[in-house]
Amino acid sequence: MGNVLKRVTGEMWRMSLLLGLMVLASFVVLAVPAFAGADATFGPLVTLLTNYMQGSLGTLLALVAGAIGLGSAMAGRWAGMFTGFGVAAAAFYIPNIIPTITTGLM
């Protein structure tokens, strides 16, 4: 029993050390200034897809996914319901969230 306890304690110490190093590395990475969104190589494609998702295609996608989610909820298939409503919410919110993240504006 004592041997097992020593081994578990040693593994916990190693895991704590690894976690501490990961936290330290994340602080180092976060300390470096970043300039996101400076490249406009795919600007026209991003504009086209954003217009599609914020226009009629995004509305259609959200409505269809919401209807699938509602149908799955009535049938008792909870995974289908969560998937349908998740896709509907993503079609509504993602076109505003992704550009905000990639341009570094909060």
N, C-alpha and C positions, 0 to 999 in steps of 0.2 A: 504494500500500500504506500509506503514511504517513497519507493522508487517512482511510482506513478505520479505522486504528488510533486516530486522534484521535476519530473519531465513536464508536467502541465505548467508548473510555475515558470520553468525555463521558456516554454513556448509562449506563455503570456507576456513574459518580459521581452521576447523578440518581437512579438506583435505590437507591443506598446512602443518599442523603439522604431519599428517600421512606420507606425502611425505618426509618431512625432516627426520623423524625417519627411513624411509626405506633407504634413502641415507646414513644416519649414520650407519645403520646396514650393508649395503653393504660395506662401508669402513672398518668396523671391520672385516667382513668376508674376505675381500681381503688382510688385513694386516697379516693374519695368513699364514705362509709358507705351501705350499702344495707339496707333493711328489706323483705325478701321475704316473701311469704306472709301479709301482713296483711289481704288482702281475702278475704272468704268468700262472694262472690256466687254462685259455682257450687259451693259446698260440698256440697249434696245430690247433684248430678250426679257430682261427683268421687268421693264416697263410694260411689255406686251402681256406677260403672264399675270402681272399685278392687275392690269386693267381687266383681263378675263376673269380673275378671281373676285374682283370687287364689282364686276358687272353682272350680266345675266348668267354667265356660266357658273360663277360662284353661288349665285342664288339658286340656280337649278340643282347644283351639286348638294347644297345644304338641304333643299327641300326633299330630294330623293333619298339622301342619307337619313334625314329625319323620319321620312315615311317608312323606311326599312327598319329603323330603330323602333318606331311605334308598332309596326307589325310584329317584330320580334318580341316586344314586351307583351303584346296581347297573346302571343303563342307560348309565352313562358320561357323563351330562349334569352337568358339574361346576357350572355356574351354578345349575341347579335344586337341586343338593345344598346349596350354600352359602346359597341363598335359604331353603330349607326349614329348615335347622338354625338360620339366623339368626332367622327368625320364631319358631321354638320357643324359642330362648334369650331373645329379646325378650319373649315372652309370659310367661316365667318371671321375668325380672329387672326389666323396666320398671316394674311397679306399685310396686316398692320404691325405684327410683332416682329417678323423676320427682318424687314428693313430697319426697324428701330435697333435691333440687336447688332446687325452688321455695320451700321454706320456709327455706332457708339454713342448715340444720342439717347439720353434718358430723361 
